[in-house]
Amino acid sequence: MGACWKNISNFNARVFGLMAFIFNSLLPVMNKETILADLDTCTQSFLDTLRQFNKNDFIQKPSVDLWSPAEVAEHLLLLEITANKAITGTTIPTNRAPDKKIPLIKWAMEDSTKRVAPASVLPSNRITDPDTAIEKVTQQRASLREAITNLDLSEACTSFKHPALGTLTRWEWVYFTIYHMQRHLQQIKQPESSAT
């Protein structure tokens, strides 16, 4: 009787192990259509906002310590270039949920605390008109769309680590760009209450 129960227990353990593996590999379900829709909604809102500026208003700082819309657009462009390089660069399979850091990223981008941007993504007045900004941001977002469509978003990006968040998956980098753009869109729309 004891050997029989032991065999049943071993069988059950293997079955439950297999079920847990299958369950964990299905979670989280990554819906690329939803990711693309979130990206497109954010992008369109940002580009529509840039289209409202004439060249003079685009380069005007709302105050001495805040960026002009042109500087915000350049900062976003530099970040998008970095993110696209990370996403299309070297990756490895991740050993955690590929969207684990997305809630933290969202929280950080919605927090109104002013931050200092790394030197590599600081604006330097290279973009001075809204049409150029629209064209360049559109190009970067098209590259990002292509990556979302064609790449495994669950993989961890090893060619570039975020200075504060460390290694991110492609999925997390995509949402970093979305939430980061939303943060700066608010900065352009409400400069007096915004953060970098």
N, C-alpha and C positions, 0 to 999 in steps of 0.2 A: 504493500500500500504506500509506503514512504517513497519508493522509487517512482511510482506512478505520479504522485503529487509533485515530486521534484521535476519530472519531465513536463508536466502541465505548467508549472511555475516558469521553467525555462522558456517554454513555448510562448506563454503569456508575456514574459519580459521582452522577447524578440518582437512579438506582434505590437506591443505597446511602444517599443522603441521605434519600430518602423512607422507606426501611426504618428508618433511625435515628430519624426523626421519629415514626413510628408506634410504635416500640419505647419511646422516651422518653415518649410521651404515655400509654402503658399502665402505666408504672412511676412511682411505686408504685401498685398497685391499691388503691384506697380501698374497703374493704368496710364500709359503714355499719352492717351488722348486727353486725359484730365491734366496732366503735366503741361502738355502743349497748349491747352486752353488757358491755363493759369498764366503761362508765359505770354501768350498772345494778348490777353486782357491787360496785363500789366504794361506790356510794350506799347499797345495802342493808346492807352491812357497817357503814358509819358510823352509819346510823339505828338499826340493831340495838344498837350500842354505846351510843348515847344513851338508848335505852329502858331500859337497865339502871340508870340513875341516878334517885335521888329528888331532890327540889328542893334539899335541903341539901347532898348530896354533889356536886351539879352545880355549885354555886358555890364549892366549897372548892378553894383552891390547894394543890397537893401540896407546894409550898415557896414562899418569898417571891419567888423569881426565875422561877417557872414559872406559866404560865397555868392557870386552872381549866378544867374541861371546858366551862363556859359561855362563857368567854373564847375558847377554841379554836373553839367553834361560831360565835360572833359573827364572829371573824376569817375563818373559812371562808365565812360568809354574805356578808360584805363583798367578799371576793375573787370569789365566784361572781357577785355583782351586776356587778362591774367586768368580769369575763370575758364575761358575757352581753351587756353593752353593747358591748364590743369586737367580739364575734362578729356581732351584729346591726347594727352600725354600718357606716360607709363601708368599702368594700373595693376592691381592685384585683387584676387577675390577677398572680400571683406569677411571678418570673423564676428560680425555683429549685425544687428538689424540695419539695413542700408539707409533707413530714414531716421535713425535714432537721434541725430542731432538737429533735425528739422524743427522740432518745437523750441529748442534753445535758440536756434538762428532766428526764428520768428519773434520770440520774446526779445532778443537783443535788438532786432531791427525796429521793433515797436516801442522800445524803451526810449524815452526822450533825453536820456543822458547824452551830453555832447561828448564826442570822441575825437581823437586825433588820428587822422588817416595816415597810414604808412607813406613814407616818402615816394615809394614807387607808384602810388596812385594819386599823388597830389597834383592839382591842376597847375599849369604854367602858361596860361593864356594862349594855347595853341589853337583853340577853337574860339572863334569870335563871332560866328553868325549861326543862327538856328538851322539853316538849310544844311550846312556842313555837319552839324551835330546829328541831325535827323538821318542823313545819309550814312554816317559812320556807325551810329547805334543800330540802324536797320541792318547793316552788313553783319555786325557782330551777332545780332539776334538771329539772323538767318543761319549763320554758322552753328549757333547753339541749337536751333531747331533741328538741323541736320544731325547733330550729335545725339540729340534725344531720340530721334527716329532710328538711328542706325547702331547705337552703342548699347552695351549692357550697363545700365545706370546703377546697378547694385555694386559695381566694383569700386574699390578704394583708389583714389588718385594719389600716386606717390611722387610725381614729378614736382609738385608744389604743395606745401602745407600752409594752411591758413595761419597767420601769426598768433591768433588767439584760440582758434577752434581745433587746430592740429589737422590731422589727416581727415579729409572729407571724402565721401563717396561721390560719384558723378551726380546722383540724385540730390544729395545735399548741396553740392555746388550749384545745381540748377536753381534750387529754392533760395540759396543765398543770393543769387543774382536777382531773383524776383523780389524778395523782401527788401533787399538793398535798394533796388530801384523804387519800390513803393515808399521807402523811408525818405529818399531824396525828392520824390515827387511831392511829398508833403512839405519838404523844405522850400521848394519852388513856389508852391501854392500859398504857404503860410510862413514866410521867412522869419517873422518876428517871434514865432514860438518853436523854431526848428533847431535841430542838432546836426552836427556833421556826421 
